[in-house]
Amino acid sequence: MMRAARATAVATLALLALQLAWHGWLAPPARVAPWAMALFFALPLLPAVVLVLLRHRRAGFWGALAALLYFCHGVMVAWAVPAERGLALAEAVLSAALVVAASWDGMRGRFAARRARGANV
């Protein structure tokens, strides 16, 4: 497994663990069963987690796609709910790390091609 793929897998699983811990244990909701809320917040990541476990090459794409939702949620909660600001910022940081890790190989390839073209001119 390449470094970027490993980083993508770690970030995806860490984001899943954060969702389960946050909504199921660390800051459970008052009106809804904590397990239901944890499952609800984990659902967008489940396709990516399955693909990570299968070591499928599209796992990063699906993880990064779900991470965009989590990033928005993390920023919104960090701004609106001071009691959960630390968890929300952790969610936003993990989401951003997942997007960067998932796109790292593509960015590296693009900039390597640009450098190679510049050297030949």
MMTF fields as JSON, N, C-alpha, C and O atoms, coordinates in Angstrom:
{
  "mmtfVersion": "1.0.0",
  "mmtfProducer": "UNKNOWN",
  "numBonds": 483,
  "numAtoms": 484,
  "numGroups": 121,
  "numChains": 1,
  "numModels": 1,
  "chainsPerModel": [1],
  "groupsPerChain": [121],
  "chainIdList": ["A"],
  "bondAtomList": [4, 2, 8, 6, 12, 10, 16, 14, 20, 18, 24, 22, 28, 26, 32, 30, 36, 34, 40, 38, 44, 42, 48, 46, 52, 50, 56, 54, 60, 58, 64, 62, 68, 66, 72, 70, 76, 74, 80, 78, 84, 82, 88, 86, 92, 90, 96, 94, 100, 98, 104, 102, 108, 106, 112, 110, 116, 114, 120, 118, 124, 122, 128, 126, 132, 130, 136, 134, 140, 138, 144, 142, 148, 146, 152, 150, 156, 154, 160, 158, 164, 162, 168, 166, 172, 170, 176, 174, 180, 178, 184, 182, 188, 186, 192, 190, 196, 194, 200, 198, 204, 202, 208, 206, 212, 210, 216, 214, 220, 218, 224, 222, 228, 226, 232, 230, 236, 234, 240, 238, 244, 242, 248, 246, 252, 250, 256, 254, 260, 258, 264, 262, 268, 266, 272, 270, 276, 274, 280, 278, 284, 282, 288, 286, 292, 290, 296, 294, 300, 298, 304, 302, 308, 306, 312, 310, 316, 314, 320, 318, 324, 322, 328, 326, 332, 330, 336, 334, 340, 338, 344, 342, 348, 346, 352, 350, 356, 354, 360, 358, 364, 362, 368, 366, 372, 370, 376, 374, 380, 378, 384, 382, 388, 386, 392, 390, 396, 394, 400, 398, 404, 402, 408, 406, 412, 410, 416, 414, 420, 418, 424, 422, 428, 426, 432, 430, 436, 434, 440, 438, 444, 442, 448, 446, 452, 450, 456, 454, 460, 458, 464, 462, 468, 466, 472, 470, 476, 474, 480, 478],
  "bondOrderList": [1, 1, 1, 1, 1, 1, 1, 1, 1, 1, 1, 1, 1, 1, 1, 1, 1, 1, 1, 1, 1, 1, 1, 1, 1, 1, 1, 1, 1, 1, 1, 1, 1, 1, 1, 1, 1, 1, 1, 1, 1, 1, 1, 1, 1, 1, 1, 1, 1, 1, 1, 1, 1, 1, 1, 1, 1, 1, 1, 1, 1, 1, 1, 1, 1, 1, 1, 1, 1, 1, 1, 1, 1, 1, 1, 1, 1, 1, 1, 1, 1, 1, 1, 1, 1, 1, 1, 1, 1, 1, 1, 1, 1, 1, 1, 1, 1, 1, 1, 1, 1, 1, 1, 1, 1, 1, 1, 1, 1, 1, 1, 1, 1, 1, 1, 1, 1, 1, 1, 1],
  "groupList": [{"groupName": "MET", "atomNameList": ["N", "CA", "C", "O"], "elementList": ["N", "C", "C", "O"], "formalChargeList": [0, 0, 0, 0], "bondAtomList": [1, 0, 2, 1, 3, 2], "bondOrderList": [1, 1, 2], "singleLetterCode": "M", "chemCompType": "L-PEPTIDE LINKING"}, {"groupName": "ARG", "atomNameList": ["N", "CA", "C", "O"], "elementList": ["N", "C", "C", "O"], "formalChargeList": [0, 0, 0, 0], "bondAtomList": [1, 0, 2, 1, 3, 2], "bondOrderList": [1, 1, 2], "singleLetterCode": "R", "chemCompType": "L-PEPTIDE LINKING"}, {"groupName": "ALA", "atomNameList": ["N", "CA", "C", "O"], "elementList": ["N", "C", "C", "O"], "formalChargeList": [0, 0, 0, 0], "bondAtomList": [1, 0, 2, 1, 3, 2], "bondOrderList": [1, 1, 2], "singleLetterCode": "A", "chemCompType": "L-PEPTIDE LINKING"}, {"groupName": "THR", "atomNameList": ["N", "CA", "C", "O"], "elementList": ["N", "C", "C", "O"], "formalChargeList": [0, 0, 0, 0], "bondAtomList": [1, 0, 2, 1, 3, 2], "bondOrderList": [1, 1, 2], "singleLetterCode": "T", "chemCompType": "L-PEPTIDE LINKING"}, {"groupName": "VAL", "atomNameList": ["N", "CA", "C", "O"], "elementList": ["N", "C", "C", "O"], "formalChargeList": [0, 0, 0, 0], "bondAtomList": [1, 0, 2, 1, 3, 2], "bondOrderList": [1, 1, 2], "singleLetterCode": "V", "chemCompType": "L-PEPTIDE LINKING"}, {"groupName": "LEU", "atomNameList": ["N", "CA", "C", "O"], "elementList": ["N", "C", "C", "O"], "formalChargeList": [0, 0, 0, 0], "bondAtomList": [1, 0, 2, 1, 3, 2], "bondOrderList": [1, 1, 2], "singleLetterCode": "L", "chemCompType": "L-PEPTIDE LINKING"}, {"groupName": "GLN", "atomNameList": ["N", "CA", "C", "O"], "elementList": ["N", "C", "C", "O"], "formalChargeList": [0, 0, 0, 0], "bondAtomList": [1, 0, 2, 1, 3, 2], "bondOrderList": [1, 1, 2], "singleLetterCode": "Q", "chemCompType": "L-PEPTIDE LINKING"}, {"groupName": "TRP", "atomNameList": ["N", "CA", "C", "O"], "elementList": ["N", "C", "C", "O"], "formalChargeList": [0, 0, 0, 0], "bondAtomList": [1, 0, 2, 1, 3, 2], "bondOrderList": [1, 1, 2], "singleLetterCode": "W", "chemCompType": "L-PEPTIDE LINKING"}, {"groupName": "HIS", "atomNameList": ["N", "CA", "C", "O"], "elementList": ["N", "C", "C", "O"], "formalChargeList": [0, 0, 0, 0], "bondAtomList": [1, 0, 2, 1, 3, 2], "bondOrderList": [1, 1, 2], "singleLetterCode": "H", "chemCompType": "L-PEPTIDE LINKING"}, {"groupName": "GLY", "atomNameList": ["N", "CA", "C", "O"], "elementList": ["N", "C", "C", "O"], "formalChargeList": [0, 0, 0, 0], "bondAtomList": [1, 0, 2, 1, 3, 2], "bondOrderList": [1, 1, 2], "singleLetterCode": "G", "chemCompType": "PEPTIDE LINKING"}, {"groupName": "PRO", "atomNameList": ["N", "CA", "C", "O"], "elementList": ["N", "C", "C", "O"], "formalChargeList": [0, 0, 0, 0], "bondAtomList": [1, 0, 2, 1, 3, 2], "bondOrderList": [1, 1, 2], "singleLetterCode": "P", "chemCompType": "L-PEPTIDE LINKING"}, {"groupName": "PHE", "atomNameList": ["N", "CA", "C", "O"], "elementList": ["N", "C", "C", "O"], "formalChargeList": [0, 0, 0, 0], "bondAtomList": [1, 0, 2, 1, 3, 2], "bondOrderList": [1, 1, 2], "singleLetterCode": "F", "chemCompType": "L-PEPTIDE LINKING"}, {"groupName": "TYR", "atomNameList": ["N", "CA", "C", "O"], "elementList": ["N", "C", "C", "O"], "formalChargeList": [0, 0, 0, 0], "bondAtomList": [1, 0, 2, 1, 3, 2], "bondOrderList": [1, 1, 2], "singleLetterCode": "Y", "chemCompType": "L-PEPTIDE LINKING"}, {"groupName": "CYS", "atomNameList": ["N", "CA", "C", "O"], "elementList": ["N", "C", "C", "O"], "formalChargeList": [0, 0, 0, 0], "bondAtomList": [1, 0, 2, 1, 3, 2], "bondOrderList": [1, 1, 2], "singleLetterCode": "C", "chemCompType": "L-PEPTIDE LINKING"}, {"groupName": "GLU", "atomNameList": ["N", "CA", "C", "O"], "elementList": ["N", "C", "C", "O"], "formalChargeList": [0, 0, 0, 0], "bondAtomList": [1, 0, 2, 1, 3, 2], "bondOrderList": [1, 1, 2], "singleLetterCode": "E", "chemCompType": "L-PEPTIDE LINKING"}, {"groupName": "SER", "atomNameList": ["N", "CA", "C", "O"], "elementList": ["N", "C", "C", "O"], "formalChargeList": [0, 0, 0, 0], "bondAtomList": [1, 0, 2, 1, 3, 2], "bondOrderList": [1, 1, 2], "singleLetterCode": "S", "chemCompType": "L-PEPTIDE LINKING"}, {"groupName": "ASP", "atomNameList": ["N", "CA", "C", "O"], "elementList": ["N", "C", "C", "O"], "formalChargeList": [0, 0, 0, 0], "bondAtomList": [1, 0, 2, 1, 3, 2], "bondOrderList": [1, 1, 2], "singleLetterCode": "D", "chemCompType": "L-PEPTIDE LINKING"}, {"groupName": "ASN", "atomNameList": ["N", "CA", "C", "O"], "elementList": ["N", "C", "C", "O"], "formalChargeList": [0, 0, 0, 0], "bondAtomList": [1, 0, 2, 1, 3, 2], "bondOrderList": [1, 1, 2], "singleLetterCode": "N", "chemCompType": "L-PEPTIDE LINKING"}],
  "groupTypeList": [0, 0, 1, 2, 2, 1, 2, 3, 2, 4, 2, 3, 5, 2, 5, 5, 2, 5, 6, 5, 2, 7, 8, 9, 7, 5, 2, 10, 10, 2, 1, 4, 2, 10, 7, 2, 0, 2, 5, 11, 11, 2, 5, 10, 5, 5, 10, 2, 4, 4, 5, 4, 5, 5, 1, 8, 1, 1, 2, 9, 11, 7, 9, 2, 5, 2, 2, 5, 5, 12, 11, 13, 8, 9, 4, 0, 4, 2, 7, 2, 4, 10, 2, 14, 1, 9, 5, 2, 5, 2, 14, 2, 4, 5, 15, 2, 2, 5, 4, 4, 2, 2, 15, 7, 16, 9, 0, 1, 9, 1, 11, 2, 2, 1, 1, 2, 1, 9, 2, 17, 4],
  "groupIdList": [1, 2, 3, 4, 5, 6, 7, 8, 9, 10, 11, 12, 13, 14, 15, 16, 17, 18, 19, 20, 21, 22, 23, 24, 25, 26, 27, 28, 29, 30, 31, 32, 33, 34, 35, 36, 37, 38, 39, 40, 41, 42, 43, 44, 45, 46, 47, 48, 49, 50, 51, 52, 53, 54, 55, 56, 57, 58, 59, 60, 61, 62, 63, 64, 65, 66, 67, 68, 69, 70, 71, 72, 73, 74, 75, 76, 77, 78, 79, 80, 81, 82, 83, 84, 85, 86, 87, 88, 89, 90, 91, 92, 93, 94, 95, 96, 97, 98, 99, 100, 101, 102, 103, 104, 105, 106, 107, 108, 109, 110, 111, 112, 113, 114, 115, 116, 117, 118, 119, 120, 121],
  "secStructList": [7, 7, 2, 2, 2, 2, 2, 2, 2, 2, 2, 2, 2, 2, 2, 2, 2, 2, 2, 2, 2, 0, 0, 0, 0, 0, 1, 7, 7, 1, 1, 1, 7, 2, 2, 2, 2, 2, 2, 2, 2, 2, 4, 4, 4, 2, 2, 2, 2, 2, 2, 2, 2, 6, 6, 7, 6, 6, 2, 2, 2, 2, 2, 2, 2, 2, 2, 2, 2, 2, 2, 2, 2, 2, 2, 2, 2, 2, 2, 2, 7, 4, 4, 4, 2, 2, 2, 2, 2, 2, 2, 2, 2, 2, 2, 2, 2, 2, 2, 2, 2, 2, 2, 2, 2, 2, 2, 2, 2, 2, 2, 2, 2, 2, 2, 2, 2, 2, 2, 2, 7],
  "xCoordList": [0.84, 0.0, 0.89, 1.833, 0.602, 1.401, 1.113, 0.108, 2.003, 1.861, 0.563, -0.102, 0.19, -1.04, -2.262, -3.211, -2.243, -3.365, -3.464, -4.562, -2.337, -2.339, -2.844, -3.62, -2.418, -2.888, -4.385, -5.091, -4.866, -6.299, -7.065, -8.105, -6.556, -7.215, -7.232, -8.252, -6.114, -6.032, -6.991, -7.706, -7.013, -7.894, -9.362, -10.182, -9.702, -11.09, -11.515, -12.588, -10.684, -11.026, -11.027, -11.838, -10.134, -10.113, -11.367, -11.925, -11.807, -13.022, -14.243, -15.142, -14.271, -15.36, -15.341, -16.386, -14.173, -14.054, -14.478, -15.129, -14.11, -14.512, -16.026, -16.608, -16.672, -18.134, -18.807, -19.725, -18.348, -18.951, -18.725, -19.635, -17.515, -17.213, -17.945, -18.492, -17.95, -18.56, -20.056, -20.553, -20.757, -22.221, -22.747, -23.905, -21.924, -22.378, -21.935, -22.556, -20.844, -20.294, -19.861, -20.256, -19.059, -18.479, -19.49, -19.447, -20.386, -21.408, -22.716, -23.18, -23.311, -24.523, -25.699, -25.787, -26.59, -27.758, -28.729, -28.763, -29.507, -30.431, -31.743, -32.339, -32.2, -33.53, -33.544, -34.609, -32.395, -32.309, -31.368, -30.45, -31.603, -30.708, -29.3, -29.136, -28.293, -26.922, -26.46, -25.769, -26.824, -26.4, -27.018, -26.385, -28.255, -28.908, -28.23, -28.03, -27.881, -27.214, -25.812, -25.383, -25.102, -23.768, -23.845, -23.025, -24.82, -25.0, -25.367, -24.869, -26.236, -26.635, -25.432, -25.287, -24.571, -23.409, -22.31, -21.448, -22.329, -21.328, -21.729, -20.868, -22.993, -23.481, -22.761, -22.409, -22.524, -21.843, -20.449, -19.966, -19.803, -18.446, -18.429, -17.39, -19.519, -19.515, -19.075, -18.304, -19.52, -18.993, -17.471, -16.806, -16.924, -15.467, -14.768, -13.709, -15.344, -14.73, -14.715, -13.72, -15.812, -15.856, -14.79, -14.09, -14.663, -13.655, -12.238, -11.337, -12.031, -10.712, -10.386, -9.274, -11.356, -11.12, -10.864, -10.132, -11.471, -11.238, -10.005, -9.632, -9.375, -8.21, -8.51, -7.693, -9.676, -10.102, -9.504, -9.345, -9.179, -8.503, -9.413, -8.91, -10.715, -11.649, -12.017, -12.849, -11.421, -11.75, -11.464, -12.243, -10.372, -10.021, -11.023, -11.346, -11.519, -12.521, -13.773, -14.26, -14.293, -15.525, -15.309, -16.195, -14.142, -13.841, -13.75, -14.269, -13.088, -12.954, -14.306, -14.576, -15.143, -16.481, -17.283, -17.926, -17.248, -17.94, -17.281, -17.964, -15.969, -15.246, -15.683, -15.606, -16.133, -16.618, -17.832, -17.964, -18.71, -19.866, -19.413, -19.898, -18.476, -17.997, -17.249, -17.328, -16.527, -15.831, -16.837, -16.666, -17.88, -18.912, -19.575, -19.802, -19.883, -20.501, -19.565, -20.002, -18.294, -17.34, -17.187, -17.139, -17.109, -16.978, -18.245, -18.165, -19.406, -20.66, -20.791, -21.157, -20.494, -20.619, -19.566, -19.858, -18.361, -17.315, -17.741, -17.427, -18.438, -18.886, -20.094, -20.211, -21.002, -22.288, -22.395, -23.209, -21.597, -21.744, -20.394, -19.571, -20.164, -18.862, -18.492, -17.31, -19.467, -19.174, -18.587, -17.894, -18.855, -18.362, -17.308, -17.027, -16.731, -15.786, -14.565, -14.125, -14.017, -12.84, -13.135, -12.35, -14.25, -14.637, -14.896, -14.513, -15.544, -15.865, -14.603, -14.501, -13.651, -12.401, -11.606, -10.965, -11.647, -10.996, -11.64, -10.947, -12.956, -13.662, -13.246, -13.013, -13.157, -12.77, -11.329, -11.041, -10.434, -9.029, -8.891, -8.19, -9.547, -9.487, -10.086, -9.577, -11.154, -11.775, -10.836, -10.69, -10.21, -9.261, -8.074, -7.596, -7.598, -6.487, -6.892, -6.089, -8.117, -8.594, -8.665, -8.28, -9.145, -9.213, -7.811, -7.584, -6.878, -5.5, -4.857, -4.209, -5.037, -4.443, -5.015, -4.288, -6.311, -6.944, -6.501, -6.48, -6.15, -5.761, -4.245, -3.779, -3.481, -2.041, -1.356, -0.551, -1.666, -1.014, -1.314, -0.429, -2.541, -2.905, -2.186, -1.711, -2.108, -1.403, 0.08, 0.687, 0.664, 2.082, 2.359, 3.343, 1.502, 1.669, 1.519, 2.262, 0.568, 0.355, 1.543, 2.003, 2.037, 3.154, 4.459, 5.339, 4.62, 5.808, 5.813, 6.861, 4.636, 4.543, 4.839, 5.478, 4.389, 4.636, 6.127, 6.666, 6.806, 8.252, 9.011, 9.98, 8.567, 9.235, 9.082, 10.021, 7.9, 7.677, 8.529, 9.072, 8.658, 9.477, 10.952, 11.672, 11.415, 12.829, 13.144, 14.272, 12.135, 12.367, 12.288, 12.721, 11.753, 11.598, 12.854, 12.901],
  "yCoordList": [-1.172, 0.0, 1.241, 1.327, 2.188, 3.396, 4.301, 4.137, 5.255, 6.145, 6.941, 7.06, 7.488, 8.282, 7.404, 7.835, 6.19, 5.279, 4.903, 4.785, 4.717, 4.4, 5.593, 5.419, 6.782, 7.981, 8.168, 8.582, 7.866, 7.945, 6.954, 7.291, 5.739, 4.718, 5.118, 4.973, 5.618, 6.029, 7.183, 7.17, 8.177, 9.331, 8.922, 9.436, 8.006, 7.54, 6.818, 7.086, 5.911, 5.16, 6.06, 5.861, 7.045, 7.978, 8.846, 9.13, 9.264, 10.068, 9.25, 9.763, 7.986, 7.106, 6.931, 7.017, 6.688, 6.519, 7.789, 7.72, 8.944, 10.211, 10.356, 10.765, 10.027, 10.143, 9.245, 9.669, 8.008, 7.068, 7.507, 7.427, 7.968, 8.398, 9.695, 9.826, 10.638, 11.941, 11.803, 12.244, 11.193, 11.163, 10.008, 10.027, 9.02, 7.897, 7.935, 7.3, 8.687, 8.601, 9.951, 10.292, 10.721, 11.947, 13.088, 13.808, 13.254, 14.305, 13.752, 14.201, 12.786, 12.156, 13.136, 14.019, 12.976, 13.867, 13.561, 12.446, 14.56, 14.404, 13.742, 13.015, 13.976, 13.519, 12.273, 11.711, 11.839, 10.702, 9.673, 10.026, 8.422, 7.374, 7.611, 7.799, 7.606, 7.876, 6.922, 7.352, 5.643, 4.697, 5.06, 4.878, 5.574, 5.959, 7.176, 7.234, 8.143, 9.332, 8.991, 9.497, 8.136, 7.722, 6.995, 7.23, 6.127, 5.411, 6.367, 6.235, 7.327, 8.31, 9.1, 9.313, 9.531, 10.317, 9.463, 9.993, 8.167, 7.283, 6.824, 6.406, 6.892, 6.361, 6.893, 6.092, 8.197, 8.661, 8.068, 7.985, 7.657, 7.102, 5.603, 5.072, 4.919, 3.461, 2.938, 1.979, 3.511, 3.008, 3.129, 2.223, 4.243, 4.43, 3.443, 2.921, 3.179, 2.234, 0.829, 0.114, 0.439, -0.884, -0.964, -1.97, 0.086, 0.084, 0.096, -0.514, 0.778, 0.761, -0.654, -1.14, -1.309, -2.676, -3.649, -4.626, -3.376, -4.212, -3.766, -4.393, -2.684, -2.093, -1.745, -1.968, -1.204, -0.792, 0.575, 1.406, 0.805, 2.041, 3.268, 4.392, 3.093, 4.218, 4.624, 5.511, 4.001, 4.308, 5.776, 6.423, 6.291, 7.682, 8.659, 9.662, 8.369, 9.252, 9.326, 10.414, 8.168, 8.15, 8.711, 9.363, 8.465, 9.045, 10.562, 11.257, 11.077, 12.519, 13.17, 14.275, 12.493, 13.019, 13.147, 14.171, 12.131, 12.191, 13.22, 13.875, 13.363, 14.299, 15.741, 16.561, 16.058, 17.414, 17.728, 18.841, 16.751, 16.933, 17.123, 18.007, 16.278, 16.357, 17.652, 18.195, 18.153, 19.422, 20.543, 21.35, 20.588, 21.615, 21.491, 22.495, 20.276, 20.054, 20.496, 21.144, 20.152, 20.518, 22.018, 22.53, 22.727, 24.184, 24.797, 25.71, 24.298, 24.835, 24.62, 25.543, 23.412, 23.122, 23.885, 24.367, 24.004, 24.769, 26.215, 26.831, 26.75, 28.134, 28.298, 29.305, 27.295, 27.47, 26.844, 27.29, 25.824, 25.099, 25.103, 24.215, 26.084, 26.169, 24.933, 24.614, 24.242, 23.062, 21.919, 21.059, 21.902, 20.825, 21.317, 20.647, 22.469, 23.082, 22.195, 22.093, 21.556, 20.705, 19.518, 19.215, 18.853, 17.723, 18.194, 17.529, 19.34, 19.86, 20.237, 19.966, 20.859, 21.213, 19.963, 19.921, 18.953, 17.682, 17.074, 16.526, 17.171, 16.667, 17.435, 16.834, 18.737, 19.553, 19.257, 19.16, 19.115, 18.83, 17.438, 17.28, 16.44, 15.091, 15.071, 14.383, 15.816, 15.866, 16.495, 15.995, 17.585, 18.232, 17.314, 17.247, 16.614, 15.676, 14.547, 14.101, 14.089, 13.029, 13.501, 12.765, 14.705, 15.237, 15.389, 15.037, 15.902, 16.073, 14.711, 14.527, 13.764, 12.436, 11.737, 11.067, 11.894, 11.228, 11.834, 11.141, 13.107, 13.749, 13.911, 14.494, 13.41, 13.626, 13.059, 13.748, 11.817, 11.216, 11.993, 12.18, 12.442, 13.226, 14.559, 14.982, 15.221, 16.51, 16.317, 17.098, 15.282, 15.016, 14.723, 15.209, 13.937, 13.632, 14.856, 15.029, 15.697, 16.898, 17.849, 18.375, 18.066, 18.998, 18.4, 19.146, 17.092, 16.452, 16.594, 16.824, 16.456, 16.619, 18.062, 18.305, 19.014, 20.427, 20.725, 21.458, 20.162, 20.362, 19.731, 20.302, 18.564, 17.882, 18.689, 18.788, 19.264, 20.097, 21.341, 21.759, 21.944, 23.153, 22.875, 23.744, 21.693, 21.332, 21.098, 21.313, 20.657, 20.37, 21.616, 21.587, 22.689, 23.902, 24.674, 25.72],
  "zCoordList": [0.0, 0.0, 0.0, 0.787, -0.865, -0.935, 0.254, 0.945, 0.483, 1.63, 1.611, 2.64, 0.454, 0.37, 0.623, 1.278, 0.114, 0.342, 1.815, 2.358, 2.447, 3.88, 4.689, 5.63, 4.336, 5.026, 4.825, 5.744, 3.634, 3.361, 4.225, 4.79, 4.328, 5.138, 6.61, 7.283, 7.103, 8.514, 8.783, 9.784, 7.904, 8.104, 8.032, 8.791, 7.132, 7.017, 8.287, 8.828, 8.76, 9.975, 11.209, 12.113, 11.26, 12.388, 12.395, 13.455, 11.218, 11.134, 11.55, 12.215, 11.158, 11.584, 13.105, 13.75, 13.673, 15.123, 15.857, 16.899, 15.313, 15.929, 15.928, 16.932, 14.811, 14.742, 15.77, 16.472, 15.852, 16.793, 18.242, 19.067, 18.548, 19.915, 20.268, 21.363, 19.349, 19.604, 19.878, 20.915, 18.943, 19.029, 19.876, 20.293, 20.13, 20.922, 22.371, 23.223, 22.672, 24.012, 24.594, 25.709, 23.86, 24.421, 24.588, 25.586, 23.633, 23.707, 23.151, 22.102, 23.841, 23.316, 23.305, 24.158, 22.343, 22.28, 23.42, 23.94, 23.793, 24.917, 24.499, 25.293, 23.28, 22.88, 22.007, 21.751, 21.554, 20.637, 21.261, 22.001, 20.959, 21.454, 20.908, 19.702, 21.762, 21.298, 20.194, 19.271, 20.266, 19.227, 17.882, 16.842, 17.893, 16.64, 16.022, 14.809, 16.857, 16.34, 15.835, 14.798, 16.566, 16.131, 14.783, 13.896, 14.645, 13.374, 12.251, 11.133, 12.542, 11.539, 11.027, 9.823, 11.948, 11.539, 10.905, 10.203, 11.138, 10.538, 9.135, 8.36, 8.8, 7.515, 6.275, 5.408, 6.145, 4.923, 4.722, 3.593, 5.808, 5.708, 5.439, 5.047, 5.631, 5.525, 4.157, 4.119, 3.025, 1.743, 1.646, 1.142, 2.126, 2.085, 3.0, 2.652, 4.166, 5.103, 4.506, 4.62, 3.874, 3.23, 2.139, 2.029, 1.337, 0.272, 0.841, 0.264, 1.957, 2.607, 3.061, 2.852, 3.681, 4.163, 3.013, 3.171, 1.858, 0.675, -0.105, -1.097, 0.343, -0.338, -1.793, -2.687, -1.998, -3.335, -3.649, -2.754, -4.895, -5.265, -5.22, -5.226, -5.175, -5.118, -3.69, -3.498, -2.709, -1.316, -0.999, -0.299, -1.5, -1.232, -1.793, -1.157, -2.985, -3.593, -2.735, -2.429, -2.349, -1.566, -0.17, 0.383, 0.4, 1.704, 1.64, 2.514, 0.602, 0.452, 0.17, 0.639, -0.584, -0.86, 0.436, 0.667, 1.267, 2.559, 3.475, 4.263, 3.377, 4.244, 4.013, 4.928, 2.824, 2.571, 3.446, 3.956, 3.616, 4.503, 5.949, 6.655, 6.376, 7.753, 8.019, 9.121, 7.032, 7.202, 7.449, 8.363, 6.632, 6.807, 8.177, 8.852, 8.582, 9.883, 11.004, 11.955, 10.902, 11.942, 12.09, 13.208, 10.975, 11.032, 11.63, 12.451, 11.222, 11.725, 13.236, 13.964, 13.706, 15.134, 15.929, 17.024, 15.41, 16.115, 16.299, 17.318, 15.342, 15.401, 16.329, 17.027, 16.335, 17.002, 18.384, 19.192, 18.678, 19.945, 20.674, 20.452, 21.531, 22.207, 23.022, 23.149, 23.566, 24.383, 23.561, 24.105, 22.271, 21.407, 20.418, 19.424, 20.683, 19.745, 19.473, 18.328, 20.506, 20.317, 19.403, 18.505, 19.626, 18.771, 17.344, 16.381, 17.218, 15.894, 15.119, 13.922, 15.799, 15.123, 14.751, 13.701, 15.605, 15.263, 14.019, 13.162, 13.924, 12.746, 11.488, 10.44, 11.593, 10.44, 10.014, 8.821, 10.977, 10.655, 10.029, 9.03, 10.601, 10.021, 8.619, 7.735, 8.416, 7.093, 6.067, 4.951, 6.456, 5.541, 5.261, 4.128, 6.276, 6.075, 5.135, 4.315, 5.249, 4.364, 2.918, 2.009, 2.696, 1.327, 0.745, -0.413, 1.525, 1.044, 0.767, -0.264, 1.68, 1.498, 0.27, -0.464, 0.05, -1.094, -2.421, -3.439, -2.422, -3.678, -3.819, -4.798, -2.868, -2.865, -4.114, -4.742, -4.475, -5.643, -6.918, -7.753, -7.073, -8.254, -8.301, -9.355, -7.152, -7.111, -7.383, -8.116, -6.797, -7.017, -8.489, -9.047, -9.109, -10.529, -11.407, -12.372, -11.079, -11.885, -11.797, -12.811, -10.58, -10.431, -10.927, -11.356, -10.888, -11.45, -12.955, -13.559, -13.568, -15.024, -15.412, -16.436, -14.617, -14.899, -14.796, -15.625, -13.782, -13.637, -14.808, -15.308, -15.232, -16.346, -17.629, -18.418, -17.839, -19.02, -18.975, -19.998, -17.798, -17.645, -17.872, -18.364, -17.528, -17.705, -19.186, -19.63, -19.944, -21.366, -22.237, -23.389, -21.718, -22.539, -22.608, -23.256]
}
